[in-house]
Amino acid sequence: MGYKVKAENLKDLCFRLLKKAGASEYDARVTADSLVSADLYGVETHGVSRMATYIKRIKEGGVSVTGGFEIIKQYPGAALCDGGGALGQPTGVKAMELAMDKARSAGAYTVFVRNSSHYGMAAYYTRMAAEKGFIGISSTNAPSALPPFGSHEAYLGPNPLSIALPYKEGFPVCLDMSPGVIPRGRLMLAIQKGESIPEGWALDRQGNPTTDPQKAWDGCILPMGGPKGSGLALALDGICGVLAGACFGSHIGTLFGGFSQRQNVGHVFTAIDPCLFREKGEFERDMQQMAMEIKSLEKNPGTDEIYLPGELEYLKMQRGLKEGLELSESSHKALKELSQELEEEFNI
């Protein structure tokens, strides 16, 4: 059973709860927007299902409400920043805004961030860039969930990579992928809902295939494509964690435990201004040509339409904004309990 809720009402509730827990108005607003955006795009693992965890981390000190975004080193094409242990979403927005501002003159600019927290859906930041005319690239490392190829012991995170390219107003072509078969949050949702998981998603602690999400949580998620997914996770951890001076591999603080401890997650954000490489409008024009040519290709049997990366999520978002989004029973219950705990009106 699910609940149909208005996106703006859900965003307002999350904002009020985060603020009541101690987050600043800016941090609460950005984080609430990011979480609801994830649900609108159908990425429930990075949506409001995270609220209880975020608030517990704020209340127990694992997320700082006083730490601020700080530029540590700055160069013509890149910067190193410190997130101050704050919520990952406002840290990510500030980093991408810095990357875009500098890319207007540099052509391309990359911002590395250390000492941050879980930053939610990677596409939130790349879409933000693409909607302002930039090519956006972002990745983050994450707590251990994947085994390096040849092992069944979790060491690497399901570190996502997102790339968004301006295509047409409101709808960039947007890749957002994890090197894992699934994001680890899918296991937590399955545990919360009392559901089993399909074969081929995960192994238990002894390295045996499992459909039990709790055994998978204690074990590991399988990397997609075997050595390809494992290699991608390692490379992204090297860029986001090792290069940025954040934690990496099994040293990253878990999101769902150790609530008083900082995670020290690392992120990377790149903005590229197409206008400095092509005449104004040429990039979008040629992206539209490529998209039309792809969509006009001969379709496989049973395929009605060829979708671009991010297109199905964009269509889902449009429906959700118009008709309301589906909120799972477990997320609805958790938000109601948080509202009671923090003495906030529950209006969804």
Beta strands, then each sheet from edge to edge (+ up, - down):
strand 1: 2-5
strand 2: 70-74
strand 3: 78-82
strand 4: 108-116
strand 5: 135-140
strand 6: 161-168
strand 7: 171-177
strand 8: 202-203
strand 9: 220-221
strand 10: 265-272
strand 11: 325-328
sheet 1: 1+ 11-
sheet 2: 2+ 3- 4- 10+ 5- 6+ 7-
sheet 3: 8+ 9-
end
